[in-house]
Amino acid sequence: MHRFALAAADEMTGRGAAIARYESLGDGVAEIAVVVDPGWRRVGLATALIEMLAGATLDCGIHTFSATYLAQNRPVAALLAHAGGRQLIRQGFAEAVVALNRERVTAALHDLDRTTRPQPGG
């Protein structure tokens, strides 16, 4: 796949809560982008969508994510740092590169599945 997107919706309203996408740049690298509705920020939605994107890309030959964002965007910088990204800041913009690791992505998806799956009796 050269491009792929995931969307998340608010169960109660049916309105969109977030979207994450990647587009292949060639040579196993894909540019990623995430947008989260302000009411859904800081609950892990961007992290979950990026982890799901990573799982989808590994079988497509993509092994590296890249992202460009405003250097002052601390939540995005924290998300990419948590994923093991390296950042370069120039003229107010940051560029980050994250090497995808199958074991780490698989573990993250397993943890995500475990926290979002309905629990028995709940």
C-alpha positions in Angstrom: 0.0 0.0 0.0 1.3 3.4 -0.9 -1.1 5.3 1.4 -3.4 4.3 4.1 -5.6 6.1 6.7 -7.4 5.2 9.9 -10.2 7.2 11.4 -11.7 7.1 14.9 -15.2 8.2 15.7 -16.9 9.2 18.9 -19.3 6.3 19.8 -21.8 8.6 21.4 -22.1 11.2 18.7 -20.8 9.4 15.6 -18.6 12.4 14.8 -15.0 12.0 13.8 -12.5 12.1 16.7 -9.2 11.6 14.9 -7.5 10.5 11.7 -4.0 9.2 11.1 -2.5 8.4 7.7 0.7 7.5 6.0 2.0 7.9 2.5 5.0 6.0 1.2 8.0 8.1 0.2 9.8 5.1 -1.3 12.7 3.0 0.0 10.7 1.7 3.0 10.0 5.2 4.4 6.5 6.6 4.9 5.4 10.1 6.0 2.8 10.1 8.8 0.3 12.6 10.0 -2.2 12.6 12.8 -5.1 15.0 13.6 -7.1 14.7 16.8 -10.2 16.7 17.8 -9.4 18.9 20.7 -12.0 17.1 22.9 -10.1 13.8 22.4 -6.6 15.0 23.0 -4.4 13.6 25.8 -6.2 10.3 26.1 -3.8 8.2 24.0 -5.8 8.3 20.7 -3.0 9.5 18.6 -0.6 6.9 20.1 -3.1 4.1 19.4 -3.7 5.2 15.8 0.1 5.5 15.1 0.6 2.0 16.6 -2.1 0.6 14.4 -0.6 2.3 11.4 2.8 0.8 12.2 1.3 -2.6 12.4 -0.3 -2.2 9.0 2.9 -0.9 7.4 5.4 -3.5 8.5 3.9 -6.1 6.1 4.0 -3.6 3.3 7.8 -3.2 3.4 7.8 0.1 5.3 10.3 0.2 8.1 10.6 3.9 8.9 8.1 6.7 9.7 9.0 10.3 9.1 7.1 13.4 10.3 7.4 17.1 10.0 5.7 19.3 12.6 6.0 22.7 14.4 8.9 22.4 16.8 6.8 23.9 19.6 4.2 21.1 19.4 5.3 19.3 22.5 2.6 16.5 22.4 3.8 15.4 19.0 7.4 15.7 20.0 6.6 13.5 23.1 4.7 11.0 21.0 7.6 10.6 18.5 10.2 10.5 21.3 8.2 7.8 23.0 8.3 5.8 19.8 12.1 6.1 19.7 12.2 8.9 17.1 15.2 11.1 16.3 14.5 14.8 15.8 16.1 17.6 13.9 14.9 21.2 14.4 15.4 23.9 11.8 13.7 27.3 11.5 10.8 26.4 13.8 10.1 23.1 12.2 11.0 19.7 13.5 11.6 16.6 11.4 11.5 13.2 13.1 12.4 9.7 11.9 11.2 6.6 13.7 12.6 3.2 12.8 9.8 0.6 13.2 10.6 -2.5 15.2 8.3 -5.5 14.6 8.6 -6.8 18.2 7.9 -3.4 19.7 5.0 -2.7 17.4 3.5 -6.2 18.1 3.8 -5.6 21.8 2.2 -2.2 21.6 -0.7 -3.6 19.6 -1.1 -6.4 22.1 -1.2 -3.9 24.9 -3.7 -1.8 23.0 -5.9 -4.7 22.3 -5.9 -5.8 25.9 -6.9 -2.3 27.1 -9.7 -1.7 24.6 -11.2 -5.2 24.6 -14.4 -5.5 26.7 -13.5 -7.3 29.9 -15.7 -10.2 31.1 -18.4 -9.1 33.5 -17.8 -5.5 32.6 
